[in-house]
Amino acid sequence: MDDASTGGNDGSRPLIAVLTGAGISTDSGIPDYRGPQGVWRKDPEAERLVTYQDYMADPEVRRASWLARRDNPVWHAEPNTAHRALADLERSGVPVRIITQNVDGLHQKAGSDPRKVLELHGTLFTVVCTSCGARSTMREALDRVGAGEPDPACRACGGVLKSGTVMFGQALDGEVLRTAAHVAQVCDWFLAVGSSLQVEPAASLCRVAAEAGARLVVVNAEPTPYDDLAAEVVREPIGTALPALLERIAG
């Protein structure tokens, strides 16, 4: 594996791996899923829109999913202080690798090197055909929705289109997960930020890192299943807590 994916750290500075979840983007106006104001707590039926079996079996779910993608706040969201702090740390020369469960692209928008951002759950900005695998942009698909196609089909084969995100019931990309696991094994610090740590196998990266000797820090408003394994648990708001934590680690 190359330096971009695994760190390439020469040992002079600590390698910081950061697993980010929905909580890091709430200050950017993107609601989380399981928090007190989470999307699924307010509307449990919304989870069906991102469940692969429901999506493939029910055209009504697909039509609702396309409208949800159209109205997603990600289209207007800007990086917040937490995203920018990670990008600034990387620019300062500290080795940083971001493993994100988010599909909003805000780490890259903040200035983090895209080669050093692993998107475990894919990205909302692409569309893939579930039959032939053809890819296109989400913007193109949403333009078709706006033009009167409530459930646009693949132009190449007529198959069902979905966003380039990993839905419930789908496996993560094996290569991305393997790279993430390697980063967890070789890092000096592993920060779990804004994640409920309830979704596996992403959450288990915390254990991989801790068992390999990394210092695990959990930054989340509510308790997680991995708090007992952490060397430190931070409950303060992410927008202020993460920049302060990164400054302390980088010295």
RANORLIN-V381430 format. One record per backbone hydrogen bond with DSSP energy under -1.0 kcal/mol. NH is the residue of the N-H (numbers start at 1). CO is the residue of the C=O. Records with the same first field share a line. If there is no record, write none. Layout:
# RANORLIN-V381430
NH=CO ; CO
This chain:
# RANORLIN-V381430
6=2
7=3
16=95
17=189
18=97
19=191
20=99
21=193
23=194
24=21
25=22
28=25
29=26
30=25
38=35
39=32
40=33
42=38
43=39
46=43
47=44
48=45
49=46
50=47
51=48
52=168
55=51
56=52
57=53
58=54
62=58
63=59
64=60
65=61
66=62
67=63
68=64
69=65
70=66
71=67
75=72
76=73
84=80
85=81
86=82
87=83
88=84
89=85
90=86
91=87
92=88
93=90
94=89
97=16
98=116
99=18
100=118
101=20
109=105
110=106
112=107
116=113
117=114
118=98
120=100 ; 118
122=119
123=164
124=103
127=136
128=162
129=134
130=160
133=129
136=127
138=125
141=137
142=138
143=139
144=140
145=141
146=142
147=143
148=145
149=144
154=159
158=154
162=128
164=126
166=121
168=50
170=167
177=173
178=174
179=175
180=176
181=177
182=178
183=179
184=180
185=181
186=182
187=183
188=15
189=15
190=215
191=17
192=217
193=19
194=219
203=199
205=202
206=203
208=204
209=205
210=206
211=207
212=208
213=210
214=209
215=188
217=190
218=232
219=192
220=234
227=224
230=227
231=216
232=216
234=218
240=237
241=237
242=238
244=240
245=241
246=242
247=243
248=244
249=245
250=246
251=247
